[in-house]
């Protein structure tokens, strides 16, 4: 089949966007991105937003320059640390500041540049803030049409041991998913594990597996079947043990299926330890 392309060998998109607004897990997100995704020709973009409060003295004072300077100093310190720790050239790290809400500014940045993927860490040190953190991340997944890596607390591993792709066999094979996964195969020692949520019609299960086996990457696939009622338990079982396994979710598997996966992944404490890639 030949050598699979690495991220640094791809044409077109050459920029990886790291969201610095999610500060508590930011360094872990940076470490993962540098060790797993970075290559020659790729530029980091560190994006941070700031917004003036709408109450109290902020109504009387012009806080914009102060908040902008604080955010800029944070990004400059992060860039300096990246250059020092990973020996990266400074011109490979761009700093982006926006005044306002994250989502519209993120969508603008994506529309204006050749962004390869977005990386964010879900960790939050504030008591009881995980639900709000996940709500913000879920909005990113829904509003930004790019691969989004969501990393759990203290996930900065340099190796992904296994990729598990959860599939609805009644849906068509999504070629975009495999285009993205092909870029990641150079980081994975194992093959891609495809987990089918069984269709009640066994013929459809067989037809779906044939399509996947006939794919150019089919020799790298390992197939598993599970009843939909036990899907989440099976995902948890297969991902358990090491948080170096990556769960891959296809946005085009259908809104109901996606919402079911979302509620289970983000609602179950065990899944907070698993890195997820939404494509």
C-alpha positions as CSV (number, residue, x, y, z in Angstrom):
1,X,0.0,0.0,0.0
2,X,3.0,2.3,0.3
3,X,4.0,4.7,3.0
4,X,1.2,6.6,4.6
5,X,1.5,10.4,4.5
6,X,2.6,12.2,7.6
7,X,1.1,15.5,8.7
8,X,4.2,17.3,7.5
9,X,4.0,15.8,4.0
10,X,0.5,17.0,3.2
11,X,-0.5,19.6,0.7
12,X,-2.8,22.5,1.6
13,X,-3.5,22.8,5.3
14,X,-0.4,23.5,7.2
15,X,-1.5,25.1,10.5
16,X,-2.6,23.6,13.8
17,X,-4.8,25.8,16.0
18,X,-4.4,25.4,19.8
19,X,-7.1,27.1,21.9
20,X,-5.3,29.0,24.7
21,X,-8.6,30.0,26.3
22,X,-8.7,26.6,28.0
23,X,-5.7,27.5,30.1
24,X,-5.6,24.8,32.8
25,X,-4.7,22.0,30.3
26,X,-3.0,24.2,27.8
27,X,0.6,22.9,28.3
28,X,-0.6,19.3,27.9
29,X,-2.3,20.3,24.7
30,X,0.8,22.0,23.4
31,X,3.0,19.0,24.3
32,X,0.7,16.5,22.6
33,X,0.5,18.7,19.5
34,X,4.3,19.1,19.2
35,X,5.1,15.5,19.9
36,X,2.4,13.8,17.8
37,X,1.2,16.3,15.1
38,X,4.0,18.7,14.4
39,X,6.3,18.3,11.4
40,X,8.3,20.3,8.9
41,X,6.2,23.0,7.2
42,X,3.6,23.2,9.9
43,X,2.9,26.3,11.9
44,X,1.3,26.6,15.4
45,X,-1.4,29.1,15.9
46,X,-2.1,30.0,19.6
47,X,-5.5,31.6,19.9
48,X,-6.8,33.5,22.9
49,X,-9.8,35.8,23.4
50,X,-10.4,38.5,26.0
51,X,-13.6,40.3,26.8
52,X,-14.4,43.2,29.0
53,X,-16.9,42.5,31.8
54,X,-20.2,44.3,31.4
55,X,-20.8,45.2,35.0
56,X,-19.2,47.3,37.8
57,X,-16.3,49.7,37.1
58,X,-15.7,48.1,33.7
59,X,-18.6,50.2,32.4
60,X,-16.6,53.4,33.3
61,X,-13.1,52.3,32.5
62,X,-11.5,51.4,29.2
63,X,-10.2,47.9,30.1
64,X,-9.7,46.7,26.6
65,X,-6.0,47.8,26.4
66,X,-5.3,46.2,29.8
67,X,-7.0,42.9,29.0
68,X,-5.4,42.8,25.6
69,X,-1.9,43.3,27.2
70,X,-2.5,40.6,29.8
71,X,-3.6,38.1,27.1
72,X,-0.7,39.0,24.9
73,X,1.8,38.5,27.8
74,X,0.3,35.1,28.5
75,X,0.7,34.0,24.8
76,X,4.3,35.5,24.6
77,X,5.3,33.5,27.7
78,X,3.8,30.3,26.3
79,X,5.6,30.9,23.0
80,X,8.9,31.5,24.8
81,X,8.4,28.2,26.8
82,X,7.6,26.3,23.6
83,X,10.7,27.6,21.8
84,X,12.9,26.8,24.8
85,X,11.5,23.4,25.7
86,X,11.0,22.0,22.2
87,X,13.7,23.9,20.3
88,X,11.1,25.3,17.9
89,X,11.8,28.2,15.6
90,X,9.9,31.3,16.7
91,X,8.5,31.9,13.2
92,X,6.6,28.6,13.5
93,X,4.4,29.9,16.3
94,X,1.8,32.6,15.6
95,X,-0.1,34.5,18.3
96,X,-3.7,35.4,17.7
97,X,-5.7,37.7,20.0
98,X,-9.4,38.4,19.6
99,X,-11.7,40.7,21.6
100,X,-15.0,39.0,22.0
101,X,-16.6,35.5,22.1
102,X,-14.5,32.5,21.2
103,X,-16.9,30.7,18.7
104,X,-17.4,33.5,16.1
105,X,-13.7,34.5,16.3
106,X,-12.7,30.9,15.9
107,X,-14.9,30.4,12.9
108,X,-13.4,33.6,11.3
109,X,-9.9,32.3,11.9
110,X,-10.7,28.9,10.4
111,X,-12.4,30.5,7.3
112,X,-9.4,32.8,6.6
113,X,-6.6,30.2,7.0
114,X,-5.6,26.6,6.0
115,X,-6.1,25.1,9.4
116,X,-5.4,21.4,9.7
117,X,-7.1,20.7,13.0
118,X,-8.0,22.3,16.4
119,X,-6.6,21.1,19.7
120,X,-8.1,21.7,23.1
121,X,-7.7,20.3,26.6
122,X,-10.8,19.8,28.7
123,X,-9.1,20.0,32.1
124,X,-10.4,22.6,34.5
125,X,-9.1,23.2,38.1
126,X,-12.2,25.2,39.1
127,X,-14.6,23.2,41.3
128,X,-17.8,22.2,39.4
129,X,-16.7,23.9,36.2
130,X,-16.2,20.7,34.1
131,X,-19.8,20.8,32.8
132,X,-19.5,24.4,31.6
133,X,-16.1,23.6,30.1
134,X,-17.5,20.7,28.1
135,X,-20.5,22.8,27.0
136,X,-18.0,25.3,25.4
137,X,-16.0,22.5,23.8
138,X,-19.2,20.9,22.4
139,X,-20.1,24.2,20.8
140,X,-16.7,24.2,19.1
141,X,-17.3,20.7,17.8
142,X,-20.7,21.7,16.4
143,X,-19.8,25.0,15.0
144,X,-16.3,24.4,13.5
145,X,-16.1,22.1,10.5
146,X,-12.6,20.8,11.3
147,X,-11.1,17.8,13.1
148,X,-11.1,18.7,16.8
149,X,-8.9,16.9,19.3
150,X,-10.3,17.0,22.8
151,X,-7.6,15.9,25.3
152,X,-8.3,14.9,28.9
153,X,-6.5,16.1,32.1
154,X,-2.7,15.5,32.0
155,X,-2.8,14.0,28.5
156,X,0.4,14.9,26.8
157,X,1.5,11.4,25.6
158,X,3.8,11.1,22.6
159,X,2.3,7.9,21.3
160,X,-1.3,6.8,20.5
161,X,-1.4,3.1,21.1
162,X,-4.8,2.4,19.5
163,X,-7.6,4.2,17.6
164,X,-11.2,3.2,18.1
165,X,-13.7,4.4,15.6
166,X,-17.4,4.1,16.6
167,X,-19.6,3.5,13.5
168,X,-23.3,3.4,12.7
169,X,-23.4,0.7,10.0
170,X,-26.6,2.1,8.4
171,X,-24.7,5.2,7.4
172,X,-22.5,5.6,4.4
173,X,-18.7,5.3,4.8
174,X,-17.4,8.8,5.4
175,X,-14.2,9.2,3.3
176,X,-13.3,12.4,5.1
177,X,-12.8,10.4,8.3
178,X,-10.2,8.1,6.6
179,X,-8.5,11.0,5.0
180,X,-7.9,12.4,8.4
181,X,-7.0,9.1,10.1
182,X,-4.5,8.4,7.3
183,X,-2.5,11.4,8.5
184,X,-2.4,9.9,12.0
185,X,-1.4,6.4,11.2
186,X,2.3,7.3,11.5
187,X,1.8,7.9,15.2
188,X,-0.1,4.7,15.9
189,X,1.5,1.3,16.5
190,X,-1.7,-0.6,16.2
191,X,-4.4,-0.8,13.5
192,X,-7.7,1.0,13.5
193,X,-10.4,-0.7,15.5
194,X,-13.8,-0.2,14.0
195,X,-16.7,-0.7,16.4
196,X,-20.1,-1.3,14.7
197,X,-23.2,-0.5,16.6
198,X,-25.2,-3.6,15.3
199,X,-28.1,-2.9,12.9
200,X,-31.1,-5.2,13.5
201,X,-30.8,-6.3,9.9
202,X,-27.7,-8.5,9.8
203,X,-27.4,-8.1,6.1
204,X,-26.7,-4.4,6.5
205,X,-24.0,-5.2,9.0
206,X,-22.3,-7.5,6.5
207,X,-22.7,-5.0,3.7
208,X,-21.1,-2.2,5.8
209,X,-18.1,-4.4,6.8
210,X,-17.5,-5.3,3.1
211,X,-17.4,-1.6,2.2
212,X,-14.8,-1.0,4.9
213,X,-12.7,-4.0,4.0
214,X,-12.6,-2.9,0.4
215,X,-11.3,0.5,1.4
216,X,-7.6,1.2,0.5
217,X,-6.8,1.3,4.2
218,X,-8.9,-1.8,4.8
219,X,-5.9,-4.0,5.7
220,X,-5.4,-1.8,8.8
221,X,-8.9,-2.3,10.1
222,X,-10.0,-4.7,12.9
223,X,-13.8,-5.1,13.2
224,X,-15.9,-5.4,16.4
225,X,-19.7,-5.6,16.8
226,X,-21.9,-4.6,19.7
227,X,-25.5,-4.0,20.4
228,X,-26.3,-0.2,20.5
229,X,-27.6,-0.6,24.1
230,X,-24.2,-1.8,25.1
231,X,-22.2,0.6,22.9
232,X,-20.9,2.9,25.6
233,X,-19.9,0.1,27.9
234,X,-18.0,-1.6,25.1
235,X,-16.2,1.6,24.1
236,X,-15.3,2.1,27.8
237,X,-14.0,-1.5,28.0
238,X,-11.9,-1.3,24.9
239,X,-10.4,2.1,25.9
240,X,-9.8,1.1,29.5
241,X,-6.3,0.7,31.0
242,X,-4.3,3.4,29.2
243,X,-5.4,6.9,28.2
244,X,-3.1,6.6,25.2
245,X,-6.0,5.3,23.1
246,X,-7.8,7.7,20.9
247,X,-11.6,7.5,20.4
248,X,-12.7,8.7,16.9
249,X,-16.2,10.1,16.4
250,X,-17.6,10.9,13.0
251,X,-19.9,14.0,13.0
252,X,-21.8,12.7,10.0
253,X,-23.1,9.5,11.6
254,X,-26.4,11.3,12.2
255,X,-27.5,13.9,14.8
256,X,-29.3,11.4,17.0
257,X,-26.3,9.1,17.0
258,X,-23.9,12.0,17.7
259,X,-26.0,13.3,20.5
260,X,-26.2,9.9,22.1
261,X,-22.4,9.5,21.9
262,X,-21.9,13.1,23.2
263,X,-24.2,12.6,26.3
264,X,-22.5,9.3,27.1
265,X,-18.9,10.5,26.6
266,X,-19.2,13.8,28.4
267,X,-21.7,12.5,31.0
268,X,-19.6,9.6,32.2
269,X,-16.6,10.3,34.6
270,X,-14.6,7.5,33.0
271,X,-14.7,9.2,29.6
272,X,-13.1,12.3,31.0
273,X,-9.8,10.3,30.9
274,X,-10.1,9.4,27.2
275,X,-8.8,11.6,24.3
276,X,-11.4,12.1,21.6
277,X,-11.1,13.2,18.0
278,X,-14.3,14.5,16.3
279,X,-14.0,14.5,12.5
